[in-house]
Amino acid sequence: MHPDILELRNIAIVADLTVECALRRKESRGIHYSLDYPPGPIPSGDENPAQDTILLRGLR
């Protein structure tokens, strides 16, 4: 398989995962601002640390 095709596939997978994570996120984070959900309390210290979003996707 040509390297350009592999790179295009990888870019498409990353784009798909980025959109899926953004749609699942309930809070605003960084430049991803959500108008659909009211702002929550601002976490201070370890009370409510931000969590990473992890999606696992097999090769297609």
HTML snippet that shows the backbone in 3Dmol.js (N, CA, C, O; Angstrom):
<script src="https://3Dmol.org/build/3Dmol-min.js"></script>
<div id="view" style="width:600px;height:400px;position:relative"></div>
<script>
const pdb = `
ATOM      1  N   MET A   1       0.856  -1.173   0.000  1.00  0.00           N
ATOM      2  CA  MET A   1       0.000   0.000   0.000  1.00  0.00           C
ATOM      3  C   MET A   1       0.904   1.239   0.000  1.00  0.00           C
ATOM      4  O   MET A   1       1.929   1.264   0.682  1.00  0.00           O
ATOM      5  N   HIS A   2       0.526   2.246  -0.755  1.00  0.00           N
ATOM      6  CA  HIS A   2       1.320   3.465  -0.901  1.00  0.00           C
ATOM      7  C   HIS A   2       1.315   4.262   0.405  1.00  0.00           C
ATOM      8  O   HIS A   2       0.278   4.354   1.062  1.00  0.00           O
ATOM      9  N   PRO A   3       2.463   4.842   0.793  1.00  0.00           N
ATOM     10  CA  PRO A   3       2.540   5.606   2.044  1.00  0.00           C
ATOM     11  C   PRO A   3       1.546   6.770   2.124  1.00  0.00           C
ATOM     12  O   PRO A   3       1.069   7.099   3.210  1.00  0.00           O
ATOM     13  N   ASP A   4       1.234   7.383   1.000  1.00  0.00           N
ATOM     14  CA  ASP A   4       0.265   8.494   1.012  1.00  0.00           C
ATOM     15  C   ASP A   4      -1.132   8.015   1.408  1.00  0.00           C
ATOM     16  O   ASP A   4      -1.861   8.720   2.105  1.00  0.00           O
ATOM     17  N   ILE A   5      -1.496   6.828   0.965  1.00  0.00           N
ATOM     18  CA  ILE A   5      -2.798   6.258   1.319  1.00  0.00           C
ATOM     19  C   ILE A   5      -2.847   5.963   2.816  1.00  0.00           C
ATOM     20  O   ILE A   5      -3.856   6.222   3.472  1.00  0.00           O
ATOM     21  N   LEU A   6      -1.750   5.418   3.356  1.00  0.00           N
ATOM     22  CA  LEU A   6      -1.690   5.141   4.796  1.00  0.00           C
ATOM     23  C   LEU A   6      -1.788   6.432   5.605  1.00  0.00           C
ATOM     24  O   LEU A   6      -2.484   6.480   6.619  1.00  0.00           O
ATOM     25  N   GLU A   7      -1.095   7.475   5.158  1.00  0.00           N
ATOM     26  CA  GLU A   7      -1.151   8.753   5.869  1.00  0.00           C
ATOM     27  C   GLU A   7      -2.555   9.352   5.804  1.00  0.00           C
ATOM     28  O   GLU A   7      -3.042   9.882   6.803  1.00  0.00           O
ATOM     29  N   LEU A   8      -3.201   9.280   4.667  1.00  0.00           N
ATOM     30  CA  LEU A   8      -4.566   9.788   4.535  1.00  0.00           C
ATOM     31  C   LEU A   8      -5.518   9.021   5.444  1.00  0.00           C
ATOM     32  O   LEU A   8      -6.397   9.622   6.061  1.00  0.00           O
ATOM     33  N   ARG A   9      -5.358   7.706   5.536  1.00  0.00           N
ATOM     34  CA  ARG A   9      -6.192   6.903   6.426  1.00  0.00           C
ATOM     35  C   ARG A   9      -5.993   7.314   7.877  1.00  0.00           C
ATOM     36  O   ARG A   9      -6.961   7.453   8.625  1.00  0.00           O
ATOM     37  N   ASN A  10      -4.734   7.511   8.277  1.00  0.00           N
ATOM     38  CA  ASN A  10      -4.439   7.921   9.644  1.00  0.00           C
ATOM     39  C   ASN A  10      -5.016   9.291   9.964  1.00  0.00           C
ATOM     40  O   ASN A  10      -5.542   9.494  11.059  1.00  0.00           O
ATOM     41  N   ILE A  11      -4.931  10.228   9.040  1.00  0.00           N
ATOM     42  CA  ILE A  11      -5.511  11.561   9.237  1.00  0.00           C
ATOM     43  C   ILE A  11      -7.021  11.461   9.401  1.00  0.00           C
ATOM     44  O   ILE A  11      -7.598  12.135  10.255  1.00  0.00           O
ATOM     45  N   ALA A  12      -7.662  10.635   8.598  1.00  0.00           N
ATOM     46  CA  ALA A  12      -9.116  10.462   8.689  1.00  0.00           C
ATOM     47  C   ALA A  12      -9.514   9.841  10.024  1.00  0.00           C
ATOM     48  O   ALA A  12     -10.521  10.241  10.609  1.00  0.00           O
ATOM     49  N   ILE A  13      -8.748   8.877  10.512  1.00  0.00           N
ATOM     50  CA  ILE A  13      -9.047   8.237  11.804  1.00  0.00           C
ATOM     51  C   ILE A  13      -8.916   9.253  12.930  1.00  0.00           C
ATOM     52  O   ILE A  13      -9.782   9.321  13.802  1.00  0.00           O
ATOM     53  N   VAL A  14      -7.843  10.045  12.922  1.00  0.00           N
ATOM     54  CA  VAL A  14      -7.642  11.056  13.972  1.00  0.00           C
ATOM     55  C   VAL A  14      -8.749  12.103  13.915  1.00  0.00           C
ATOM     56  O   VAL A  14      -9.242  12.527  14.960  1.00  0.00           O
ATOM     57  N   ALA A  15      -9.147  12.527  12.724  1.00  0.00           N
ATOM     58  CA  ALA A  15     -10.228  13.502  12.599  1.00  0.00           C
ATOM     59  C   ALA A  15     -11.537  12.936  13.147  1.00  0.00           C
ATOM     60  O   ALA A  15     -12.268  13.631  13.853  1.00  0.00           O
ATOM     61  N   ASP A  16     -11.830  11.690  12.826  1.00  0.00           N
ATOM     62  CA  ASP A  16     -13.049  11.034  13.319  1.00  0.00           C
ATOM     63  C   ASP A  16     -13.050  10.951  14.844  1.00  0.00           C
ATOM     64  O   ASP A  16     -14.066  11.238  15.477  1.00  0.00           O
ATOM     65  N   LEU A  17     -11.923  10.560  15.439  1.00  0.00           N
ATOM     66  CA  LEU A  17     -11.828  10.467  16.884  1.00  0.00           C
ATOM     67  C   LEU A  17     -11.935  11.830  17.551  1.00  0.00           C
ATOM     68  O   LEU A  17     -12.539  11.949  18.617  1.00  0.00           O
ATOM     69  N   THR A  18     -11.360  12.861  16.940  1.00  0.00           N
ATOM     70  CA  THR A  18     -11.437  14.221  17.484  1.00  0.00           C
ATOM     71  C   THR A  18     -12.882  14.703  17.523  1.00  0.00           C
ATOM     72  O   THR A  18     -13.319  15.272  18.524  1.00  0.00           O
ATOM     73  N   VAL A  19     -13.622  14.482  16.449  1.00  0.00           N
ATOM     74  CA  VAL A  19     -15.027  14.897  16.404  1.00  0.00           C
ATOM     75  C   VAL A  19     -15.853  14.091  17.401  1.00  0.00           C
ATOM     76  O   VAL A  19     -16.713  14.647  18.084  1.00  0.00           O
ATOM     77  N   GLU A  20     -15.601  12.781  17.489  1.00  0.00           N
ATOM     78  CA  GLU A  20     -16.352  11.944  18.418  1.00  0.00           C
ATOM     79  C   GLU A  20     -16.118  12.381  19.868  1.00  0.00           C
ATOM     80  O   GLU A  20     -17.056  12.432  20.664  1.00  0.00           O
ATOM     81  N   CYS A  21     -14.875  12.691  20.203  1.00  0.00           N
ATOM     82  CA  CYS A  21     -14.572  13.168  21.562  1.00  0.00           C
ATOM     83  C   CYS A  21     -15.252  14.503  21.837  1.00  0.00           C
ATOM     84  O   CYS A  21     -15.798  14.712  22.920  1.00  0.00           O
ATOM     85  N   ALA A  22     -15.220  15.397  20.870  1.00  0.00           N
ATOM     86  CA  ALA A  22     -15.849  16.707  21.056  1.00  0.00           C
ATOM     87  C   ALA A  22     -17.355  16.575  21.246  1.00  0.00           C
ATOM     88  O   ALA A  22     -17.939  17.310  22.043  1.00  0.00           O
ATOM     89  N   LEU A  23     -17.992  15.658  20.534  1.00  0.00           N
ATOM     90  CA  LEU A  23     -19.435  15.471  20.674  1.00  0.00           C
ATOM     91  C   LEU A  23     -19.813  14.844  22.001  1.00  0.00           C
ATOM     92  O   LEU A  23     -20.892  15.115  22.528  1.00  0.00           O
ATOM     93  N   ARG A  24     -18.942  14.010  22.551  1.00  0.00           N
ATOM     94  CA  ARG A  24     -19.220  13.355  23.836  1.00  0.00           C
ATOM     95  C   ARG A  24     -18.941  14.262  25.027  1.00  0.00           C
ATOM     96  O   ARG A  24     -19.494  14.049  26.106  1.00  0.00           O
ATOM     97  N   ARG A  25     -18.092  15.271  24.849  1.00  0.00           N
ATOM     98  CA  ARG A  25     -17.666  16.116  25.953  1.00  0.00           C
ATOM     99  C   ARG A  25     -18.826  16.977  26.438  1.00  0.00           C
ATOM    100  O   ARG A  25     -19.528  17.595  25.637  1.00  0.00           O
ATOM    101  N   LYS A  26     -19.022  17.014  27.744  1.00  0.00           N
ATOM    102  CA  LYS A  26     -20.122  17.775  28.331  1.00  0.00           C
ATOM    103  C   LYS A  26     -19.672  19.134  28.850  1.00  0.00           C
ATOM    104  O   LYS A  26     -20.508  19.993  29.133  1.00  0.00           O
ATOM    105  N   GLU A  27     -18.386  19.338  28.977  1.00  0.00           N
ATOM    106  CA  GLU A  27     -17.903  20.604  29.520  1.00  0.00           C
ATOM    107  C   GLU A  27     -17.067  21.331  28.474  1.00  0.00           C
ATOM    108  O   GLU A  27     -16.610  20.730  27.502  1.00  0.00           O
ATOM    109  N   SER A  28     -16.877  22.617  28.682  1.00  0.00           N
ATOM    110  CA  SER A  28     -15.983  23.375  27.816  1.00  0.00           C
ATOM    111  C   SER A  28     -14.554  23.087  28.250  1.00  0.00           C
ATOM    112  O   SER A  28     -14.249  23.016  29.440  1.00  0.00           O
ATOM    113  N   ARG A  29     -13.692  22.924  27.263  1.00  0.00           N
ATOM    114  CA  ARG A  29     -12.285  22.644  27.569  1.00  0.00           C
ATOM    115  C   ARG A  29     -11.422  23.325  26.512  1.00  0.00           C
ATOM    116  O   ARG A  29     -11.518  23.020  25.323  1.00  0.00           O
ATOM    117  N   GLY A  30     -10.583  24.245  26.961  1.00  0.00           N
ATOM    118  CA  GLY A  30      -9.699  24.938  26.029  1.00  0.00           C
ATOM    119  C   GLY A  30     -10.503  25.726  25.001  1.00  0.00           C
ATOM    120  O   GLY A  30     -11.401  26.489  25.359  1.00  0.00           O
ATOM    121  N   ILE A  31     -10.179  25.539  23.730  1.00  0.00           N
ATOM    122  CA  ILE A  31     -10.908  26.257  22.678  1.00  0.00           C
ATOM    123  C   ILE A  31     -12.187  25.535  22.272  1.00  0.00           C
ATOM    124  O   ILE A  31     -12.943  26.042  21.443  1.00  0.00           O
ATOM    125  N   HIS A  32     -12.438  24.368  22.841  1.00  0.00           N
ATOM    126  CA  HIS A  32     -13.668  23.623  22.578  1.00  0.00           C
ATOM    127  C   HIS A  32     -14.724  24.102  23.561  1.00  0.00           C
ATOM    128  O   HIS A  32     -14.871  23.538  24.646  1.00  0.00           O
ATOM    129  N   TYR A  33     -15.458  25.142  23.182  1.00  0.00           N
ATOM    130  CA  TYR A  33     -16.450  25.743  24.062  1.00  0.00           C
ATOM    131  C   TYR A  33     -17.822  25.180  23.730  1.00  0.00           C
ATOM    132  O   TYR A  33     -18.223  25.154  22.567  1.00  0.00           O
ATOM    133  N   SER A  34     -18.535  24.735  24.741  1.00  0.00           N
ATOM    134  CA  SER A  34     -19.844  24.121  24.546  1.00  0.00           C
ATOM    135  C   SER A  34     -20.944  25.039  25.062  1.00  0.00           C
ATOM    136  O   SER A  34     -20.920  25.450  26.222  1.00  0.00           O
ATOM    137  N   LEU A  35     -21.892  25.356  24.216  1.00  0.00           N
ATOM    138  CA  LEU A  35     -23.039  26.183  24.613  1.00  0.00           C
ATOM    139  C   LEU A  35     -24.212  25.330  25.080  1.00  0.00           C
ATOM    140  O   LEU A  35     -25.164  25.854  25.657  1.00  0.00           O
ATOM    141  N   ASP A  36     -24.155  24.012  24.835  1.00  0.00           N
ATOM    142  CA  ASP A  36     -25.262  23.113  25.151  1.00  0.00           C
ATOM    143  C   ASP A  36     -25.388  22.790  26.635  1.00  0.00           C
ATOM    144  O   ASP A  36     -26.451  22.365  27.088  1.00  0.00           O
ATOM    145  N   TYR A  37     -24.326  22.985  27.385  1.00  0.00           N
ATOM    146  CA  TYR A  37     -24.334  22.611  28.785  1.00  0.00           C
ATOM    147  C   TYR A  37     -23.946  23.818  29.633  1.00  0.00           C
ATOM    148  O   TYR A  37     -23.043  24.568  29.263  1.00  0.00           O
ATOM    149  N   PRO A  38     -24.617  24.012  30.762  1.00  0.00           N
ATOM    150  CA  PRO A  38     -24.269  25.156  31.601  1.00  0.00           C
ATOM    151  C   PRO A  38     -22.874  24.981  32.194  1.00  0.00           C
ATOM    152  O   PRO A  38     -22.415  23.856  32.391  1.00  0.00           O
ATOM    153  N   PRO A  39     -22.203  26.092  32.476  1.00  0.00           N
ATOM    154  CA  PRO A  39     -20.870  25.964  33.063  1.00  0.00           C
ATOM    155  C   PRO A  39     -20.954  25.366  34.461  1.00  0.00           C
ATOM    156  O   PRO A  39     -21.825  25.726  35.253  1.00  0.00           O
ATOM    157  N   GLY A  40     -20.061  24.475  34.744  1.00  0.00           N
ATOM    158  CA  GLY A  40     -20.032  23.847  36.062  1.00  0.00           C
ATOM    159  C   GLY A  40     -19.138  24.628  36.997  1.00  0.00           C
ATOM    160  O   GLY A  40     -18.576  25.657  36.621  1.00  0.00           O
ATOM    161  N   PRO A  41     -19.007  24.141  38.207  1.00  0.00           N
ATOM    162  CA  PRO A  41     -18.124  24.821  39.151  1.00  0.00           C
ATOM    163  C   PRO A  41     -16.673  24.736  38.686  1.00  0.00           C
ATOM    164  O   PRO A  41     -16.263  23.751  38.071  1.00  0.00           O
ATOM    165  N   ILE A  42     -15.918  25.759  38.983  1.00  0.00           N
ATOM    166  CA  ILE A  42     -14.512  25.770  38.603  1.00  0.00           C
ATOM    167  C   ILE A  42     -13.750  24.895  39.598  1.00  0.00           C
ATOM    168  O   ILE A  42     -13.752  25.174  40.798  1.00  0.00           O
ATOM    169  N   PRO A  43     -13.092  23.830  39.101  1.00  0.00           N
ATOM    170  CA  PRO A  43     -12.388  22.945  40.027  1.00  0.00           C
ATOM    171  C   PRO A  43     -11.201  23.644  40.665  1.00  0.00           C
ATOM    172  O   PRO A  43     -10.466  24.372  39.998  1.00  0.00           O
ATOM    173  N   SER A  44     -11.020  23.423  41.937  1.00  0.00           N
ATOM    174  CA  SER A  44      -9.851  23.961  42.636  1.00  0.00           C
ATOM    175  C   SER A  44      -9.116  22.798  43.297  1.00  0.00           C
ATOM    176  O   SER A  44      -9.709  22.011  44.036  1.00  0.00           O
ATOM    177  N   GLY A  45      -7.847  22.704  43.027  1.00  0.00           N
ATOM    178  CA  GLY A  45      -7.058  21.618  43.603  1.00  0.00           C
ATOM    179  C   GLY A  45      -7.456  20.274  43.026  1.00  0.00           C
ATOM    180  O   GLY A  45      -7.630  20.139  41.815  1.00  0.00           O
ATOM    181  N   ASP A  46      -7.602  19.274  43.895  1.00  0.00           N
ATOM    182  CA  ASP A  46      -7.922  17.916  43.455  1.00  0.00           C
ATOM    183  C   ASP A  46      -9.393  17.559  43.630  1.00  0.00           C
ATOM    184  O   ASP A  46      -9.759  16.390  43.510  1.00  0.00           O
ATOM    185  N   GLU A  47     -10.248  18.551  43.913  1.00  0.00           N
ATOM    186  CA  GLU A  47     -11.669  18.261  44.137  1.00  0.00           C
ATOM    187  C   GLU A  47     -12.324  17.624  42.916  1.00  0.00           C
ATOM    188  O   GLU A  47     -13.040  16.630  43.041  1.00  0.00           O
ATOM    189  N   ASN A  48     -12.085  18.183  41.755  1.00  0.00           N
ATOM    190  CA  ASN A  48     -12.729  17.707  40.532  1.00  0.00           C
ATOM    191  C   ASN A  48     -11.767  17.881  39.355  1.00  0.00           C
ATOM    192  O   ASN A  48     -11.994  18.735  38.498  1.00  0.00           O
ATOM    193  N   PRO A  49     -10.696  17.083  39.302  1.00  0.00           N
ATOM    194  CA  PRO A  49      -9.729  17.277  38.225  1.00  0.00           C
ATOM    195  C   PRO A  49     -10.327  16.894  36.868  1.00  0.00           C
ATOM    196  O   PRO A  49     -11.167  15.999  36.771  1.00  0.00           O
ATOM    197  N   ALA A  50      -9.878  17.587  35.837  1.00  0.00           N
ATOM    198  CA  ALA A  50     -10.317  17.259  34.481  1.00  0.00           C
ATOM    199  C   ALA A  50      -9.837  15.853  34.128  1.00  0.00           C
ATOM    200  O   ALA A  50      -8.745  15.439  34.516  1.00  0.00           O
ATOM    201  N   GLN A  51     -10.658  15.140  33.398  1.00  0.00           N
ATOM    202  CA  GLN A  51     -10.301  13.779  33.001  1.00  0.00           C
ATOM    203  C   GLN A  51     -10.055  13.744  31.500  1.00  0.00           C
ATOM    204  O   GLN A  51     -10.684  14.474  30.734  1.00  0.00           O
ATOM    205  N   ASP A  52      -9.134  12.886  31.097  1.00  0.00           N
ATOM    206  CA  ASP A  52      -8.865  12.706  29.680  1.00  0.00           C
ATOM    207  C   ASP A  52      -9.960  11.853  29.069  1.00  0.00           C
ATOM    208  O   ASP A  52     -10.547  11.001  29.736  1.00  0.00           O
ATOM    209  N   THR A  53     -10.229  12.091  27.798  1.00  0.00           N
ATOM    210  CA  THR A  53     -11.171  11.268  27.054  1.00  0.00           C
ATOM    211  C   THR A  53     -10.368  10.247  26.268  1.00  0.00           C
ATOM    212  O   THR A  53      -9.492  10.615  25.486  1.00  0.00           O
ATOM    213  N   ILE A  54     -10.655   8.979  26.464  1.00  0.00           N
ATOM    214  CA  ILE A  54      -9.918   7.923  25.779  1.00  0.00           C
ATOM    215  C   ILE A  54     -10.896   7.076  24.982  1.00  0.00           C
ATOM    216  O   ILE A  54     -11.836   6.503  25.534  1.00  0.00           O
ATOM    217  N   LEU A  55     -10.666   7.005  23.679  1.00  0.00           N
ATOM    218  CA  LEU A  55     -11.471   6.150  22.804  1.00  0.00           C
ATOM    219  C   LEU A  55     -10.529   5.143  22.166  1.00  0.00           C
ATOM    220  O   LEU A  55      -9.440   5.501  21.716  1.00  0.00           O
ATOM    221  N   LEU A  56     -10.940   3.910  22.127  1.00  0.00           N
ATOM    222  CA  LEU A  56     -10.150   2.876  21.485  1.00  0.00           C
ATOM    223  C   LEU A  56     -10.818   2.477  20.185  1.00  0.00           C
ATOM    224  O   LEU A  56     -12.024   2.231  20.153  1.00  0.00           O
ATOM    225  N   ARG A  57     -10.061   2.411  19.133  1.00  0.00           N
ATOM    226  CA  ARG A  57     -10.600   2.110  17.827  1.00  0.00           C
ATOM    227  C   ARG A  57      -9.672   1.124  17.143  1.00  0.00           C
ATOM    228  O   ARG A  57      -8.470   1.372  17.050  1.00  0.00           O
ATOM    229  N   GLY A  58     -10.199   0.028  16.669  1.00  0.00           N
ATOM    230  CA  GLY A  58      -9.388  -0.949  15.955  1.00  0.00           C
ATOM    231  C   GLY A  58      -9.113  -0.492  14.529  1.00  0.00           C
ATOM    232  O   GLY A  58      -9.781   0.409  14.022  1.00  0.00           O
ATOM    233  N   LEU A  59      -8.153  -1.100  13.898  1.00  0.00           N
ATOM    234  CA  LEU A  59      -7.853  -0.772  12.498  1.00  0.00           C
ATOM    235  C   LEU A  59      -8.984  -1.228  11.617  1.00  0.00           C
ATOM    236  O   LEU A  59      -9.576  -2.285  11.837  1.00  0.00           O
ATOM    237  N   ARG A  60      -9.276  -0.439  10.635  1.00  0.00           N
ATOM    238  CA  ARG A  60     -10.370  -0.770   9.719  1.00  0.00           C
ATOM    239  C   ARG A  60      -9.840  -1.328   8.428  1.00  0.00           C
ATOM    240  O   ARG A  60     -10.619  -1.664   7.535  1.00  0.00           O
TER     241      ARG A  60
END
`;
const viewer = $3Dmol.createViewer("view");
viewer.addModel(pdb, "pdb");
viewer.setStyle({}, {cartoon: {color: "spectrum"}});
viewer.zoomTo();
viewer.render();
</script>
